[in-house]
Amino acid sequence: MSMPDQTLVLHNYFRSSAAYRVRIAMHLKGLSFDYLPVHLTRDGGAQFSPSYSALNPQQLVPLLDDDGFQLSQSLAIIEYLDEKYPQIRLIPESLEGRARVRQIALAIACDIHPLQNLRVLKYLTGTIGLSEESKTDWIKHWLQLGLQALEADLTSAPSRGRFCYGDHPTLADCALVPQMFSAARFGVDSTAFPTLRAIYERCEAMPEFSAAHPAKQIDSE
């Protein structure tokens, strides 16, 4: 594999689902990178610091720096890396395959994950004044609703193999694993989603997914 001449730098937070997706992708592609922690909750949140805000005005993680080229948004980062280092493909070559994998990844990244994002939860408990119990109910409601739809979709999908699409991990699996980890963290029973759970467990058995796990990051608490 052709490796980058310059070291890739990933601004990261161990518990961020979006950053987790990119870590998985980079490990699957065999890319080395420097991990720069951006703690999202300590001291008011390092993402709001002037130095980080100058790099990423969205004040979110992850942020990739590839020899001065900076890119945010996890799915955009993974697609960029897939095009630059195509030896191990995470997005299929066929038109239908590309569309299908993106559909699954977007269902997670756009419809499920944002409703449990840290800044959304802070708004619910801070500005709106929801209790911690109500916040947890909110998280579980949207997680269960989204995962139920994804379970039904993947259970009946003829393109599903050992993974979300076919028999090799793709962008879709990079998105699914962090979402399943998050669901477990918030107490969602995964036995209700046997297809998703089987794919998740298959992924977790691979060293590339294991290396990306939040508990194994340098800023893990």
C-alpha angles and dihedrals in degrees: 000000000000106000125204117271090217124048114259113232122208120194101211150169117207096225098042111114091207093052090045089058092055094046089054092050093049092049092047089053093046094240120156117217143171113248115219111187119223106187108214099196109027118099092356095311128304090228088074095055116116092241095053094038088056089056096043117017089190087068091219138119143272109052121171122207113194106181092314097324106115125198133176133190114072099237092048089050093050092048090049091051091045091055095043096045104028099161090099106035122211093176116055121243097230120089092234093046094051091049093047095049092047091049092057094044093048092048087060101036097043107027106030111024101048092061091062096039115134095244092050091051091048090053091050095052097033112035098022095034101228116169120243088253092053090046090054090048089052092051094047093046095055094039093052093045093051096043092048090057092046091048091053091047097049095040091061098034113116089202093062115106129158086323135032090285120018126322101307130066116265140176087284092062091046086060098040100053097058090046092053090047089052092048091054090047091056094046102258111155107236093196086084088066106050096164093050091043093052092051091046093051091047090053094045090056090063117090092226092060092041092054090054094052114124093237091061098054123106093242095047115135 
